[in-house]
């Protein structure tokens, strides 16, 4: 028996899922534990940078702790369920509170796709010249945008989605960020003592980040 819910067909007999794009999925969605893990991983990496524990990168005085946002997550989940390694349209990233969100995406067959995705985005730090942090600008050659979004100080909300294609075993991870970063001529974060420029004080869970 097939159940149709908002255009999503759940085939109970085979445990495969088909979305409106015709992608057959063997896995999809994030449970509470998975959400907490990917959120924690983001915040720990932001904390690492803010506290000056990333070699060659300065400390941050105003980097916010990220919090989970269900609307961002719903949009990211829809993006993942396309099973296409392609950025979502502005309309697909639009939110009621933040407008259009930023987006990072991953596709691959590693056994731990959520951690792998975030680690790959973060690893772009090796190509980041600290001089760009004070006034961000695009520069040719190295890809650094995923890292820049991950540590953009004013970003405060995140939501991610996950799907695994039944056809080739490819996993898709999409994360949406708000307010989005990568604004030209704006600072990625402010240099200074960790959490010294927080408007609402320092995070108790992630010292070095702002509430």
N, C-alpha and C positions, 0 to 999 in steps of 0.2 A: 504493500500500500504506500502511495506517495502522499506527502503532505506539502501543500503549497502555502508558504507564508511570505507575504510581501515580495513575491517574485522569486523566492529562493526555494528550490525543491530539495527536500531532504529525503534521500533514498535510504530507508531504514534497513532494508535487506542487505545491502552491500556496504553500508557505512561510508558512502561517497556522497559528496555534496556538489551541486551544480548551481552556479550563479547566473545572472543575466547575460554575462559575456560568454557563457558556454564552457567555462573552466570547470573541469571535474577535479574536486579536491578530496584528498584523503584525510586532511586535518585542516581545521580553521578556528580562528578565535583564540583569545587569551583568557585563562581563568584568573582568579584573584591572585594566586601564588605567582603566576607568570607576570602579571601586571606589576606586582610589588617588586619582583626581581629586576625587571628592566628599568623601572623607576629608580630603584636603589642604585643600580649600576651607573645610570646617568649622574645621579647626585654624588656618588663617590668619586667619579672622574672629575666633575666640576669642583668638588672639594679639594681634590688632589692639585688641580691647577691653581685654585684660589690661594691655597696654603704654600705655594711655591715648591711643590714636590715634583713638578715636571721639569726635567732638566732643560735649561735654556729659556724657560718661560717665566715671566715675572708674576708676582703675587697679584691678586685681585681684591679690590676694596669694596666692590659693589655687586658681586655675583650672587644671584638669587637661588634659593633652593627650588627645585622643580616640584610641582604637584600634578597629580593625575587629573585629566579632564575627560569626561565621558564623551563629550561632543567631538573633541579632537580624535578620540579613540574610534568612534563610530565611523568618522570619515576615513581614517587610516585603514580600518578593517575593510571598508568597501574598496579602497585602493588595492589592498593586498589580494582581495578575492578576484581581481581581474586576471591575476597570474601573468601580468605583463610588466617587464622591467622598464617602466616609463613613468615620468612624473605626471601627477594628476593635474587637471586643469584648475584654474583659480576657483571656479565654481565648486569643484569637488573638495576644495580645502577651506571653503568659507565657513565661518562660525558666527553665531549671533553676538558673542561677547567681544571677540578679537578681530573680526574681519578675516582676511585670508591668512592662513597659517603657513609656516615654513614646512618643508618636507625633506626627509632623508629616506632612502630606500636601499634595499639589499635583496639579492637573489643568489642562491647557492645551494649546495647539497651537504654542507657541514652538519654534524650531528647536533650541535647546539646553536641553532640559527639566531636566536635572540641575542645571546652574548656575543656571538661572532659578528653580527651586524654592528653592534655598538662599538666593539673593539676595532673593527675595520674603519669605522668613521673616525674614531679617536686617533688612530695611528697616523692620520694625516698630519698630526702635530709635528712630525719630523721634518716637514717641508715648510713649516710656518716661521717666517722671520718676525721676531717680536716687534720690529718697527711698524708692522702693519696693524698692530693692536690699537694704536691711538687714533688711527683714521683708516678704517678698512677700505680696501679697494681690490678689485679683481686684478689678478696678474696672470699672465700666460704661463703655461707649463704645468706645474704641479697642481693637483686637485686638492684643495684645502677647505672647500665650502662646508663639508659635513662636520669637520672639526670646529670650524668657526661657529656654526649654528649650535653645536653641542655646548660650547662654552660662552655663548652670547649672554652677557650679564643680565640684560633686562627680560630675557625669556623666563617665564614663570610657570608655564603649563605645558604638559606633554600628554599625548595619547598615541598608542601604537596598535597596529593590527598585524595579524599573521595568517598565512594560508600556505598549504603544501599541495602542489599539483600531483594528482594521482598518475598522470601520464608519464612524467619524467622524474618525479621525486624532488623537483626544485622547490625550495622554500622561499617565500616572499615575506619580507618584513618591511613595513612602512611605519615611520614615526612622524607625527605632526607636532609642530612647536608653535607656541604663541606667548606673547607677541613674537613674530618671526624676526630673525636677525638678517645679517648680510646687507645692511644699509650702507651704501658708499659714503665715505667721509664721516662716518660715525665710529665711535670707539667700540671695539669688541667688548672690552671691559676696562675699568679704570685701574691703573696701577696704584699700589699702596698697601698698607697693612691689611691683612685679611679681615673682612667684615667691618672695616673702620668707616665706610661710607654708607652703611645700611640705614635706610629710612625708618625701618620698623624694628631694628635690632638684629642681633645675630641668631641664627638657627641653633637651637639646643641639640637637635639630632645630628646636624652636620656643621660643627664649628668651623668657621671660615666662610660659610655661606650666609646670606641674608635670609631673614624670614620671608 
